[in-house]
Amino acid sequence: MNLADSTSALQTSLRALGRVAVAFSGGVDSTLLLRVAADTLGPSNVLAVIGDSPSLPRREKSEAEDLAAGMGVELVVVQTGEMDNPHYAANPKNRCYYCKQTLMAEVRKQAKARGITAVIDGQNADDLGDWRPGSQAARECGVRSPLQEAGLTKADIRLLSESLGLPTARKPAMACLASRLPYGTPVTAAALQQIETAEQSLQDAGFAIVRVRHHGTVARIEIAPDDFPRLIDPATRLRITSAVKAAGFTFVALDLDGYRTGSLNSP
């Protein structure tokens, strides 16, 4: 199926649903889904729901609010409270299952209050080849994934986003802050705040692709290898080191392998 056919299939699927509640994050995938849903069904037939918790950076929340407002779509911010679940807080390998289970229950609750029966998310065709415990929770909650059903890959979604002028077209992937903690390390609000503050300092310094992996007193920084020379420039290095230590870390390390998704899954 080519891109035009996939786009047509996405629109057809959305029309069949009629009114939809979108589990919205402000990322590349859910932003395109929200935009196409609003264009296809009309903004009044679309609800965006974003889950708020300490694992969501404030910058991401603000950007998501602006995106929904720009599309004329109602956005509801719900407090998910997944950290109250001991299964989630213990940070097992299937942590995402418990997070998604909580989020989707909240999205469905908001949808039901408005007479909306269809809940959709931004999973894409590439996600089928990855281990995603959250996908199981979404399926159990009856959530549909129209982008995935239409066969749209991440590359397709970026192309479509570019054609629609969406500011997220080239946005780097952004997983929740809890993903910076090694499995088995408890998820706490304090640790998530450390990570957010440290990453914010790097983003403010112009590093677009950033992960600060939390290893107790050690912050392991992952950035694109092409950005290494800029980070180790003496003035920049001193500024970043000071900021990361001010966030609560004792030691600051640069991962020489550079940024890669799922690095905490590595042995």
N, C-alpha and C positions, 0 to 999 in steps of 0.2 A: 504494500500500500504506500503510495507516494504522500508527500506532505499535504497536498491539496485534498486528497481523499481522506486523510486522517483528520484534517480540520473539519471537513464536512461531516464526518462520522461523529466528531465531538459535538458539533452543533445539533445534529439530529438526536443524539443521546440526551442532551440538555433539554431540548424541546419536549421530549417524551416524559421528562421528569416534571416539567411545568414550573414548579417553585422549588428552590433549593437553599439549603444552609451549607455554607462552605467552611470547612475547618481551615482557617486562614492563619498564615504565619508571616506574610510579607516577603517570603522567599520567592525564588524564580518560578517554581511550579504553581504554587497556590495563587500567586498574583496573576499569572496568565489565566488560570482557571476562573478566577473571580471576574476578570475583565471580559472573557469570552461569554461567561454566564450572564453578565450584566448587559452585554451587547445583544445577546441572543434572546434573552427572556425579558429584558427591561430591568433596571435597577430595583424597582419596587418588588420584584419577584425573587430577589436574591438577598440573603442574609449572610454576613461574614461574622464568624465567631473566632476570637483569638483567646487562647488560654494563657493566663498570666500567673507567674510564680517566680521565685528567685532564680529559676534556671533560664529565664528569658531576659536577655540584656535590655536595659531601658532604651537604648538607641534603636533596637529592632522593634520594640513595641511602638515607639513614636513614629517610625517609618511606616509601619503597617497601618497605623491610624490615618496617616496622611494619604496613603495609597487608596484606602477604602473611601475616604472623603472625596478624593479626586474623581472617583468613579460614581459618586452619588449613591453608594451602597451603605445601608445601615450596618454599623459595626458594633458588636456587643463584646465587651471584655469580661471574661469570667475568671474568677479565682479558682484554680483547679485543685490546689491543696494536696497534690500528689505526695508531698514530703511527709504528710501525716500517715501515709501508708507505710508500715514497717517493711513490706516487701520491696517497695521502691527505694526507701531510704538506705537499705542494706546494700544497694548497688550491685545486684547480681547481673549476670550476663544478659538476662532478659528484662532488665530494668525498663526498657522502652515499652514493654508490654503493659506494665502497670501504669505508666504515664499516659499512654494512648487510651487505655481503658477508661481512665478518669476523665480525660479530655473529651472523648467521644460521648460519654454519658452526659457531660455538660452541654455539648453542642446539640445533642438530640433533645435535651430538656428545653433549650432556648428555641429550637425549631418547633417543637410541639406546642409551645406557648403561643406561637404565631400561626398554627395550622399548617406547618410545613412538614411533609413526611419524608422528603428525600434529603439525606445528609451525604455530602461528597467531600473528598479530599484530593490533594494534589500529587498522589503517587503516580509515577510515570512508568513507561515500559522498561526502562533500565533497572528499575527497582525489583523487577521479577528475578533478576540474577543475583540479588544480594540477600544476605540474611537479615531480616528486619522483623524482630519480635512484635513491633508496633503494628505491623500489617495484620498479624493474626488477630490482635485486639480490635482493629478496625473492622475486619470481616465479621467477627463475632457480634459487633454492634450494628451490623447491616449497612455499613458505610460503602458507598460506591466510589470508584476511582475512574472517572470519565477519561482522563488523559491516558491512563494505562489501557483502558478498554479500547481507545481509539488508536493504540499503537504508537503514541507519541513518545519519543526519546527525549533525554535532556537537551541534546543538540537541536532537535526539532523545536522544542519549547523556547530555547534561546532565539532561534531564527524567527519564530512567530512573535515573540516578545519584542524583538528588534523592529519588525515590520509594523507593530502597533505603537511603537514609540514608548514602550514601558521602560522606566528607569532601572528595572531589575534585570534587563536582558543580559547584562554582563556581571551581575552581582555574584560574588563568590559564594560557594556553599556555606551554609551557616547551621551547624548542629547546635543543640541546646548546651548550655554551660556544663551540665552534669556529665557530658561526654568527655570532658577533660580529666575526669577522675578515674583512676584505674579501677577495674571491677573489684569489688570487695571493700573498697574504701568508702565509708559511709558518706552519703550525700547530706551536707549541712548547708544552711544558709550562709554561714561564715565563709566556708570554702568557696561557694559560688560567688560571693561578693569579692573575694580575693581575685578569683579568675577574671571576673568582669572588669574590675578596676585595672588589672595588669594588661588585659587585652585592649582596653580603652586607651591606655597610654601609648601602645604601639600603633593603634589605628589613628590616633591624633597626630602621630609622627609621620603618617603617610604610608604605613604598611597595610595594604588592603587584605592580603591573605595572612591570617594570624591564628595560631592556637597557642595558648599557654596551658601546658599540661601540668597538673597539680600532683606533685610527689612529696607531700608533707612540707618540709621546709624548702624544698627545691622547686623552682619554676623552670620547666623545660620549654623553651620557646621554639616553635616551629613557624618558619616563614618560607617564602619561595627562595630557592638557592640564589636566584638572580639578585635578591635583595641583601645577600650576606655582606657585600662590600659596604653598602650604606649603613647597615646596622653596626658594623665593627669600626666605622669611622669614630675616632676617639670622642668627639663631642656628643655624637648620637648615642654611642655605647654608654657613656656616663649618664646621660639623661634617662635612657631606658632602664638601666640598672637601678638607678636611684628610684625611679617611679615604681618598678616592680617590687623592690624591697619595701617601699612605703606601703604597698598593697598588703604586706604581711609575710613576704617570703624572706628567707635568710640568704639563700643562694640563687643565682640566676645562671642558667645554662642555655647555650644555643645548640639545638639539635642539628648536627652536620648533615643528616639525611634530608633535612628540609621538611616542608609541610607535605603530609599525605594523610588521606582519610583513613580512619580506623587504626591509627598507629598504636593505640593502647590495646588492640587485639593481638599485636605481635608478641611472640614469646620474649 
